[in-house]
Amino acid sequence: MSSPAPSTHVSDEKRDTENQAHLTAKLHDKELDISGIDERKLMRKLDLALIPWLSFLYLLSFLDRTSIGNAKLYNLEKDLHITDNQYLIALTIFFFSYSVFEVPSNVFLKRLRPSIWLSALMLLWGIMMTVQGLVHNYSGLLTMRWFLGVFEAGLFPGVNYYLSCWYKRSEFGIRAAVFFSAATVSGAFGGLLAAAISNMEGIGGKPAWAWIFIIEGLATVVAGACSFFIIQDFPDTAKFLTEPERAFVVRRLQEDDQFSAGGEALRWRYIWKSILDWKTWVGMVMYMGVDGPLYAFSLFLPSIINQLGFQATRANLLTVPVYAFACLVTCCVGYLADKHGHRGYFNLGFLCIGATGYVILICSRTPALSYFAVFMAASGIYPLIPNTIAWVSNNVEGSYKRSVTLAMVISFGNINGAVSSNVYRAKDKPWYRLGHGIVLMYISLGFLANCVNLFFLRRENERRDRGERDEIIDSASIASQDEKKQVQPQHDDASGQVEGKHGGRYASIDEAKREKGDEWSGYRYVL
């Protein structure tokens, strides 16, 4: 009787492992000459190939999801015969689908090619956005908002994870900030664009709010089609780099303790390690503390300014300086946090600034003072989105683990958009004290979570400095002098273990790095 054939799963896993081993061997081929590569020129090449187009895509993404706030000022509710509560539900339903699909999307992004996955998502949500301008009733609006969330879900967590696979931990923050600053630009551009498109009222029998959706959606469809040819893949396979350049990028990442930069086959245990890591759960609360306020701010800023006494078009135009200021602060914080480190302290400082802005908004009864407070609120929210993501990413090693951790953190933050999109009720205008108070509560929770994260990361670094997490490395397998320097001679105790070692036993330091990721005793967390 013949033995049963091996399962397809096992065969695929073995093939992935063999392919990855072959690729890693090529990238680490000592005979591959990388001495002639200018690192600064290569970094500029990466920046030009990656950042501008991805930032443009996120500008369109944020524009598409928040333009309903601009459209509301041009009789959206009246034409669709919906109440204020129904409008809030239309905002809310987006966040449920958006949050649910972020984690699986990041796994697919790693499993598939970014140039295919991200481009396809963008093409599909552009279609949903365009059709949103053709709806005639409330149920049609809800359906389009749901599917808009499904297809937009993969872009923001996907691109942040994707960029973390290209840059060192000390280089990622400014790139994430420039990428995210597209959201602030979209806020400014959205107000200008909505004011301009409002002049199309009645053309083709469509109201101004419908043309806002249609024109922005068609722009996204075109960008999605172009993305198939513009978006690059991961550094170990990127076609726009030469083989020596690919090896150079991978090696510099691995020198920065990103051991999985050469590639990593999918294993379910990597995903479980992310789910069971305390840093993932604290990061979720940290991100919630700024993402909840972000959506409340971006969705309702035109309405808030409108209720201060300014009409629809002027209210949209007055959002432009606020977003321009937020963009400037976001890029400055990203640069300074990369240069000096201490991302957690930047978070704590700017959360205090944001909280001050919302306290003023709650207390103020003067339009000019409230408008000034909006600037403070923006500077305390927008810079902390990329800085928090960079901080979480900096402290997670393993490509699949990092992809799942970032997706979980961002997903949990985004589900709170379902809450913050309901806190600015029409009956609370013009001062919206309830909405401002709830946003202030979010900021307070974020401040507390940042303090907890700082405390435990510092404590863990101190334990590793004292050798409490050191691994047992079998001396016979140590192949290089560099490894020997990292392993101090120890003496076995009566039980056969090495005294003072609690990090497990491994054949080599390379094996410990691969298996343990950020839990390896030589890995130091960024504070």
C-alpha positions in Angstrom: 0.0 0.0 0.0 1.5 3.3 -1.0 2.1 6.0 1.5 -0.1 9.1 1.4 1.1 12.0 -0.6 2.4 15.0 1.4 -0.1 17.8 1.9 0.0 20.8 -0.4 0.4 23.0 2.6 3.7 21.3 3.6 4.9 21.3 0.0 4.2 25.1 -0.4 5.9 25.8 2.9 9.0 23.8 2.0 9.2 25.5 -1.4 8.8 29.0 0.2 11.6 28.1 2.6 13.9 26.9 -0.2 13.2 29.9 -2.4 13.8 32.3 0.5 17.0 30.5 1.4 18.2 30.9 -2.2 17.4 34.6 -2.3 19.0 35.3 1.1 22.1 33.5 0.0 22.3 35.7 -3.1 21.9 38.9 -1.1 24.6 37.8 1.3 27.0 36.5 -1.3 30.4 37.9 -0.1 31.7 38.0 -3.7 28.9 40.5 -4.6 30.7 43.8 -4.8 28.8 46.7 -3.1 31.8 48.9 -2.4 31.1 51.3 -5.2 27.6 52.2 -4.0 27.1 55.7 -2.7 24.7 55.4 0.2 23.3 59.0 0.1 22.6 58.7 -3.6 20.9 55.4 -3.2 18.7 56.8 -0.4 17.7 59.7 -2.7 16.9 57.1 -5.4 14.7 55.2 -3.0 13.0 58.4 -1.8 12.1 59.6 -5.3 10.9 56.1 -6.3 8.7 55.6 -3.2 7.6 58.7 -1.3 6.1 61.1 -3.9 3.7 58.7 -5.5 2.6 57.0 -2.3 2.0 60.4 -0.7 -0.2 61.4 -3.7 -2.2 58.2 -3.3 -2.8 58.9 0.4 -3.8 62.4 -0.5 -6.5 61.0 -2.8 -7.5 58.4 -0.1 -8.0 60.9 2.6 -9.7 63.3 0.2 -12.2 60.6 -0.8 -13.1 59.5 2.7 -13.5 63.0 4.2 -15.0 64.9 1.2 -18.4 64.0 2.5 -17.8 66.7 5.2 -17.4 69.2 2.4 -20.3 67.8 0.4 -22.6 68.2 3.4 -22.3 72.0 3.1 -23.9 71.8 -0.4 -27.3 70.3 0.5 -26.3 66.6 0.6 -28.7 65.9 3.4 -31.6 67.8 1.8 -31.3 66.2 -1.6 -31.1 62.7 -0.2 -33.8 63.4 2.3 -31.8 62.2 5.3 -31.7 63.4 8.9 -28.6 64.4 10.8 -28.6 61.0 12.6 -28.7 59.2 9.3 -25.7 61.4 8.0 -23.8 60.3 11.1 -24.6 56.6 10.4 -23.2 57.1 6.9 -20.0 58.4 8.4 -19.9 55.5 10.9 -20.4 52.6 8.5 -17.2 53.4 6.6 -15.1 52.8 9.7 -16.5 49.4 10.4 -15.5 47.9 7.0 -12.3 50.0 7.0 -11.1 48.5 10.3 -12.2 44.9 9.7 -10.2 44.5 6.5 -6.9 46.2 7.5 -5.2 43.1 9.1 -6.0 40.6 6.3 -5.0 43.3 3.7 -1.5 43.7 5.3 -1.0 39.9 5.3 -2.0 39.8 1.6 0.4 42.7 0.9 3.3 40.8 2.2 2.2 37.6 0.5 1.6 39.3 -2.9 3.3 42.1 -4.8 2.6 45.6 -3.5 2.5 46.9 -7.1 -0.5 44.6 -7.7 -2.3 44.6 -4.4 -2.2 48.4 -3.6 -3.0 49.4 -7.2 -6.0 47.0 -7.4 -7.4 48.4 -4.1 -7.1 51.9 -5.3 -8.8 51.3 -8.6 -11.7 49.7 -6.9 -12.2 52.4 -4.2 -12.1 55.0 -7.0 -15.0 53.3 -8.7 -16.9 53.2 -5.3 -16.2 56.9 -4.9 -17.5 57.8 -8.3 -20.7 55.8 -7.9 -21.2 57.6 -4.6 -22.0 60.7 -6.6 -24.7 58.9 -8.5 -26.8 57.7 -5.5 -30.3 59.0 -5.1 -31.2 57.7 -1.6 -30.0 56.9 1.8 -29.5 53.1 1.3 -27.3 53.8 -1.8 -25.1 56.2 0.2 -24.7 53.6 3.0 -23.7 50.9 0.5 -21.1 53.0 -1.2 -19.6 54.2 2.1 -19.3 50.5 3.2 -17.5 49.4 0.1 -15.3 52.6 0.1 -14.1 51.4 3.5 -13.5 47.9 2.3 -11.1 48.9 -0.5 -9.5 51.9 1.3 -8.6 49.7 4.2 -5.3 48.4 2.8 -3.6 51.6 1.8 -2.6 53.4 5.0 -1.4 50.4 7.1 0.0 48.7 4.0 2.1 51.7 3.0 3.4 52.3 6.5 4.5 48.6 6.8 5.9 48.8 3.2 8.0 51.8 4.0 9.3 50.2 7.2 10.7 47.4 5.0 12.9 50.0 3.1 14.4 52.3 5.8 16.3 52.0 9.0 14.4 52.7 12.2 16.1 56.1 12.5 15.0 57.0 8.9 11.4 55.8 9.0 9.8 58.6 11.0 10.4 61.5 8.5 9.2 59.3 5.6 6.1 58.3 7.5 5.5 62.0 8.3 5.9 63.2 4.7 3.6 60.4 3.6 1.0 61.2 6.2 1.3 65.0 5.6 -0.6 64.2 2.4 -3.6 64.0 4.8 -3.1 67.5 5.9 -2.6 68.7 2.3 -5.8 66.8 1.3 -7.6 68.8 4.0 -6.4 72.0 2.6 -6.9 70.9 -1.0 -10.3 69.4 -0.2 -11.6 72.7 0.9 -10.3 74.5 -2.2 -11.5 71.8 -4.5 -15.0 71.6 -3.0 -15.3 75.4 -3.3 -14.3 75.2 -7.0 -16.5 72.2 -7.8 -19.5 73.9 -6.2 -19.7 76.1 -9.3 -20.7 73.0 -11.3 -24.1 73.0 -9.5 -26.8 71.8 -12.0 -24.5 70.7 -14.7 -25.8 67.4 -16.2 -28.7 67.6 -13.8 -26.3 66.9 -10.8 -26.0 68.9 -7.6 -22.7 70.3 -6.5 -22.2 67.6 -3.8 -22.5 64.9 -6.4 -19.9 66.4 -8.6 -17.5 66.5 -5.7 -17.7 62.7 -5.4 -17.7 62.1 -9.2 -14.6 64.2 -10.0 -12.6 63.0 -7.0 -13.5 59.4 -7.7 -12.5 59.6 -11.4 -9.1 61.1 -10.4 -8.6 58.1 -8.1 -9.5 55.6 -10.8 -6.9 57.1 -13.1 -4.3 57.1 -10.3 -5.0 53.5 -9.5 -4.5 52.4 -13.1 -1.2 54.3 -13.3 -0.1 52.7 -10.0 0.3 49.2 -11.6 3.3 50.6 -13.4 4.7 53.0 -10.7 4.5 51.3 -7.3 7.7 49.3 -6.5 7.9 45.9 -4.7 10.0 45.0 -1.6 13.8 45.7 -1.6 14.8 42.1 -2.0 13.0 41.9 -5.3 12.6 45.5 -6.5 13.2 45.8 -10.2 14.3 49.4 -10.2 17.4 48.5 -8.2 20.4 46.6 -9.4 21.4 43.4 -7.7 24.3 45.1 -5.7 21.9 47.9 -4.7 19.3 45.4 -3.5 22.0 43.6 -1.4 23.2 47.0 0.0 19.7 47.9 1.1 19.0 44.6 2.7 22.4 44.4 4.5 22.0 48.0 6.0 18.6 47.0 7.3 19.9 43.9 8.9 22.7 45.9 10.5 19.9 48.0 12.0 18.5 44.8 13.7 15.9 44.3 11.0 16.9 40.6 10.6 14.0 39.7 8.3 14.9 42.3 5.6 16.3 39.6 3.4 12.8 38.0 3.2 10.7 35.8 5.4 8.3 32.9 4.6 4.8 33.1 6.1 4.4 31.1 9.4 1.3 31.4 11.6 3.5 31.6 14.7 4.7 35.0 13.5 1.1 36.2 13.5 0.5 34.7 16.9 3.6 36.4 18.3 2.2 39.8 17.2 -1.2 39.1 18.7 0.3 38.0 22.1 2.8 40.9 22.3 1.9 43.5 25.0 3.4 46.2 22.8 0.7 45.6 20.2 -2.1 46.2 22.7 -0.6 49.3 24.3 0.1 50.6 20.8 -3.5 50.2 19.9 -4.5 52.5 22.8 -1.8 54.9 22.0 -2.9 55.2 18.4 -6.6 55.4 19.4 -5.7 58.4 21.4 -4.7 60.4 18.3 -6.7 58.6 15.5 -10.1 59.1 17.2 -9.5 62.9 17.4 -8.1 62.9 13.9 -11.3 61.7 12.3 -13.5 64.0 14.5 -11.3 66.9 13.4 -11.1 66.2 9.7 -14.8 65.3 9.3 -16.2 68.2 11.2 -13.7 71.1 10.8 -15.8 72.7 8.0 -18.9 72.4 10.1 -17.2 73.8 13.2 -15.9 76.8 11.3 -19.3 77.2 9.6 -21.0 77.5 13.0 -18.5 80.2 14.0 -20.4 82.4 11.6 -18.8 81.7 8.2 -20.8 80.5 5.2 -20.1 77.2 3.3 -17.5 78.3 0.8 -15.7 80.6 3.2 -15.8 77.9 5.9 -14.1 75.5 3.5 -11.5 78.0 2.5 -10.7 78.8 6.2 -9.8 75.2 6.7 -6.8 75.6 4.3 -4.4 77.5 6.7 -5.2 75.0 9.5 -4.2 72.1 7.4 -1.1 73.9 6.0 0.1 74.6 9.5 -0.5 70.9 10.5 1.5 69.7 7.5 4.5 71.9 8.5 4.4 70.7 12.1 4.0 67.1 11.1 7.2 67.1 8.9 9.2 69.0 11.5 8.3 66.5 14.2 9.1 63.6 11.9 12.5 65.0 11.2 13.4 65.9 14.8 12.2 62.5 16.2 14.4 60.7 13.6 17.4 62.9 14.5 17.1 62.9 18.2 15.0 59.8 19.0 12.8 59.9 22.0 9.6 59.4 20.0 7.6 58.8 23.2 8.6 62.2 24.6 7.5 64.0 21.4 4.2 62.3 21.7 3.7 63.4 25.3 4.6 67.0 24.6 2.3 67.4 21.6 -0.6 65.6 23.3 -0.4 68.3 25.9 -0.6 71.0 23.1 -3.6 69.3 21.6 -5.4 68.9 24.9 -4.8 72.7 25.5 -6.5 73.4 22.2 -9.6 71.4 23.0 -9.8 72.9 26.5 -9.9 76.4 24.8 -12.6 75.2 22.3 -14.7 74.0 25.2 -14.4 77.2 27.1 -14.3 79.8 24.3 -17.3 81.8 23.1 -15.3 84.0 20.7 -14.9 82.9 17.1 -11.4 84.3 16.8 -10.2 82.4 19.9 -11.9 79.2 18.8 -10.2 79.5 15.4 -6.8 79.9 17.1 -7.6 76.8 19.3 -8.2 74.8 16.1 -4.6 75.4 15.1 -3.4 74.1 18.5 -5.7 71.1 18.2 -4.3 70.3 14.7 -0.7 70.5 15.8 -1.4 68.2 18.7 -3.1 65.5 16.5 -1.6 65.3 13.0 2.2 65.0 13.9 1.4 62.1 16.3 -0.2 59.8 13.8 3.1 59.1 11.9 5.2 59.4 15.0 3.2 56.8 16.8 3.2 54.4 13.9 7.0 54.9 13.6 7.4 54.2 17.3 5.4 51.0 17.1 7.2 49.9 14.0 10.7 50.7 15.4 10.0 48.2 18.3 8.8 45.2 16.3 11.1 42.9 14.3 10.0 40.2 11.9 8.3 41.2 8.7 5.1 39.3 9.2 4.9 40.2 12.9 5.4 43.9 12.0 2.8 43.8 9.3 0.2 42.3 11.6 1.1 44.6 14.6 0.9 47.7 12.5 -2.4 46.6 11.0 -3.9 45.8 14.4 -2.8 49.1 15.8 -4.1 51.2 12.9 -7.3 49.1 12.7 -8.2 49.7 16.3 -7.5 53.4 16.0 -9.7 53.6 12.9 -12.6 51.8 14.5 -12.8 54.7 16.9 -13.6 56.8 13.9 -17.0 55.2 14.2 -17.3 56.9 17.7 -15.8 60.2 16.8 -17.9 60.6 13.7 -21.0 60.7 16.0 -19.9 63.1 18.7 -20.5 66.4 16.8 -24.3 66.4 16.9 -26.4 69.1 15.2 -28.2 69.9 18.4 -24.9 70.8 20.1 -24.0 73.6 17.7 -22.5 76.1 17.6 -19.9 75.3 20.3 -20.1 71.4 20.3 -18.9 71.0 23.9 -19.8 67.3 24.0 -17.8 66.6 20.9 -14.8 68.5 22.1 -15.0 66.9 25.5 -15.0 63.3 24.1 -12.0 64.2 21.9 -10.2 65.5 25.0 -11.0 62.1 26.7 -9.3 60.3 23.8 -6.2 62.5 24.1 -6.0 61.7 27.8 -6.2 58.0 27.1 -3.4 58.4 24.6 -1.2 60.3 27.0 -1.7 57.5 29.6 -0.9 54.7 27.1 2.3 56.6 26.0 3.5 56.8 29.6 2.9 53.0 30.0 4.7 52.2 26.8 7.7 54.3 27.8 7.9 52.7 31.3 7.9 49.1 30.1 10.2 49.6 27.2 12.8 51.4 29.4 12.5 48.6 32.0 13.0 45.9 29.4 16.1 47.6 27.9 17.5 47.8 31.4 16.9 44.1 32.0 18.7 43.3 28.7 21.6 45.6 29.7 22.0 43.6 32.9 22.0 40.3 30.9 18.7 39.0 32.3 17.5 38.1 28.8 20.8 36.5 27.4 20.5 33.4 25.3 22.6 30.3 25.7 24.7 30.0 22.5 26.3 26.6 21.8 30.0 27.5 21.6 30.8 24.9 18.9 28.5 26.7 16.4 30.0 30.2 16.8 31.6 30.9 13.5 32.9 34.5 13.7 34.9 36.7 16.0 32.0 39.2 16.0 29.7 36.6 17.5 32.3 35.6 20.0 32.5 39.1 21.3 28.8 39.1 22.0 28.8 35.8 24.0 30.5 35.9 27.5 31.7 32.5 28.8 29.3 31.0 31.3 29.4 28.0 33.6 26.7 25.3 33.7 24.9 24.9 37.0 23.9 21.6 38.4 20.8 21.3 36.2 22.9 21.7 33.0 21.7 25.2 32.3 23.9 28.3 32.1 23.8 30.5 35.1 21.9 33.7 34.6 20.6 32.8 31.2 16.9 33.0 30.6 16.6 33.6 26.9 16.7 30.0 25.6 19.3 27.9 23.9 20.2 28.4 20.2 22.8 27.0 17.8 24.0 30.5 16.9 23.3 34.2 17.3 21.9 34.4 13.8 19.4 31.7 14.7 18.5 33.5 17.9 17.9 36.7 15.9 15.7 35.0 13.4 13.7 33.0 15.9 13.2 35.7 18.5 13.0 38.9 16.5 12.7 41.9 18.9 12.8 39.5 21.9 16.5 38.8 21.1 18.7 40.0 24.0 20.8 42.2 21.8 17.8 44.1 20.5 17.2 47.5 22.1 13.8 49.2 22.0 13.5 52.8 20.8 12.2 55.2 23.5 
